[in-house]
Amino acid sequence: MYTHNGKRFLSLRSALSAATFFLVIGFGGGLLLSAHAADTNTNLSGDAAEPSNVDFSPVWKAWSILNSNFVPDAVASTSPIATTTSALDQQEVWGMITGMADSLNDPYTFFLPPQQNSDFSSDMSGSFDGIGMQVDIKNDVLTVVSPLAGTPAAAAGIKAGDQIISIDGTSTEGVDVNTAVNEIRGPAGTQVTLTVVRQGWSAPKDFKITRATINVPIVTTSTEPGGIFVITVEEFTSNAPDLFRDALRSFVQSGDNKLVLDLRGNPGGYLDAAVDMASWFLPSGDVIVTEDSDGHQANIIHRSLGYDVFNKNLKMAILVDGGSASASEIFSDALRYYGVAKLVGTNTYGKGVVQELFPITDTTSLKVTVARWLGPDGLQIPHTGLVPDVEATTSDSMLQSGEDPQMQAAIQLLNH
């Protein structure tokens, strides 16, 4: 537990995933979260000291000018800042914090005002209203990391790697993830139009998608011919470890010794979940991932909890693709490093930084990049992602016809 000024509190350490954070459209940023206490250099009572080396007088001068002179457009009567003076003041406070975060030019660092903060918390439970996909800013373009299986985004044909150039006709050039999420989100039953550029297309295409209430099937099991047991993990939510334990119990009871873990399209989630789930395959003390804070605080080393229930007869393959991000990459990197499993598929997303969710008020938070995360070999996951041991590609047309070359490659590997 970290402390500051004698006060103690818990926060959530996240790595969006990557990616991007999981709101009502799905995920944004390749989310990776873990429960840690945090020293935020502030506290919830609001008594943080003003930095002695910063002149805040321009801020208060601007505040005074705005409050003395701003006249809201009468036409925009529905604007929240056009209602009351107190609402305007509060909106300005949120705007200042948003501006500070934006000034760092980091797509994973942003402010969560009350509604977005509430959405973030509820969405990590595995149920949300939206279209069901993860987005991120990649190469300065709003990009789909992965649509979640069985969601409106997936049903409409949205694919990992799609670049979203406009939302309801408004360009996404220069947009941050938080803003994009707010524009795409909305109640179930409403529609949003995304204009998408995809590699191989000669022109952009519009996707009109109806939002829905989405309950994500976090962990599912199936079997393939020849005694191959398959566990699919859609994301590393807070309840994923318990569901994964139950799936592993079914695997053991099946009598099979060949396991395929499908992490394709898994954008991440809680770091603690990834550590817990990896611990079923690793002895106590094995390093799973290290958080390197670049000297701001001592590095945090996450080690196996040592469940380690499988003997050397286990043969395991992990399916990955460009939608496998953050916690998925941590899990996959660790199990490959220790020789437990081989990776099959295409390069993973490539997200090697950690975010922390700091409470600002009871209803708002600030998500900040606070560290790089390093694999057991001490190296950061490259931006190009993890390279699989066995490369295999599965197209949409193949899946529609019942073919899955990546799954077949994993089965062939295990039967070899």
Residue, then its C-alpha position, 0 to 999 in steps of 0.5 A: m500500500y502506498t501512502h501520501n500525507g498519511k492518507r491511504f487509498l486504493s486505485l486501479r492500475s491499467a494498461l490499455s489495454a491498450a489499448t484504449f479504455f472499455l466504455v460503452i463501445g467496448f474497449g479503448g486503448g488495450l486495457l490492462l488493470s490491476a488493483h494497487a494502491a497508488d501515490t497520486n501526489t494528491n488526495l481526495s480531500g483536496d489539500a494538495a499543495e500548489p507547485s512552487n515552480v508553476d505560475f497559475s495566475p494565467v489560469w485564474k486570469a483566463w477563468s475570470i475572463l471566461n466567467s465575466n464575458f462568456v455568453p452561451d449561444a441561445v440556440a444551444s440551449t441543451s448545452p450543459i454549460a448553458t444551464t447554470t453558473s455552477a454547471l459552467d464552473q464545473q465544466e471549466v474545471w473538467g476542461m482544465i483537467t482534460g487540457m492538462a492530460d491532453s497536453l502530454n500527447d499520450p493517447y492513453t492519458f486522459f480525464l474521465p468526467p463523471q459519466q465516462n468514469s461510471d461507464f468505465s467501472s460498469d463496463m469492466s463487469g462484462s455488460f454494456d450498451g454499445i457496439g462492442m469493439q475496442v478502439d485505439i489511436k495507432n499511427d495518429v489514426l483511430t483504429v479498431v483493435s478488435p470487435l468483440a465476438g457476437t456484438p453489433a460491431a462484429a455482425a456489421g463486419i467491422k474488423a481488427g485494423d479498420q481505420i475509422i475516419s469519421i463518426d456520423g459524418t464528423s472527421t476523426e482527424g486529431v481525435d483522442v480516444n476519450t472523445a471518440v468513445n463519447e461520440i460512438r457510444g449511445p443507448a441500445g437501439t440507437q444507430v451510429t455510422l462509422t466511415v471505415v478505411r481498410q487495407g485492400w479497399s479502393a475507397p472508404k465504406d460506411f457502416k451503420i450500426t445499431r447499438a445494443t446491450i452486450n453481455v460478453p461471454i468471458v470464457t467458453t469451452s469446446t472440443e476439437p477432434g483428436g482430444i483437443f480441448v479449447i478454452t476461449v477467453e474474450e477478455f481479462t475481466s474481474n471474474a475471468p479467473d474464476l471462470f477460467r479455473d472452472a474451464l481448466r477443471s473441465f479440461v482436467q476432467s476430460g482426460d485430454n492433455k492437449l489444450v488450445l487457449d484462444l486469445r484472438g481478439n482479446p484486448g486485455g483487462y485486469l493485470d491481476a486476472a492475467v497473473d492469476m490465470a498464468s499461475w495455473f501453469l507456473p511455479s511460485g515465484d516465476v516472474i510474469v511481468t515487471e512494471d518499470s516506472d522509469g525511476h518514479q518509484a520502485n519497479i513492481i514485479h508480478r510473480s506467479l502465485g504458484y498454482d502450477v497444477f499441470n505436469k510435463n505431459l501438458k501440450m499447449a498452444i495459444l492462438v493470437d492475432g492483431g486483436s490480442a493486446s495488453a493483458s493477453e500479450i503479458f499472459s502469452d509472453a510469460l507462458r511462451y518464455y517458460g516453455v509452457a506454450k507456443l503461439v500460433g496465429t499472427n502478430t499481437y497488437g503490441k502495447g507495452v505501457v501501463q496506465e493507472l486510474f487515479p481518483i480525482t473526486d468521488t465521481t471522476s478519475l484520471k487515467v495516466t501512463v505510469a510505467r512500461w511493462l516488461g516480459p520475463d526476459g526484461l524486454q518491453i513488448p515491441h510496438t509490432g507485437l509478439v511474433p507467433d512461433v507458428e504463423a497462420t492466417t484465418s480470413d473472414s470468408m474461411l470462418q464463414s465457411g467453417e474453416d479456421p486455418q489458425m485453429q488447424a495449425a494449433i491442432q497440428l502443432l499439438n499433434h506433432 
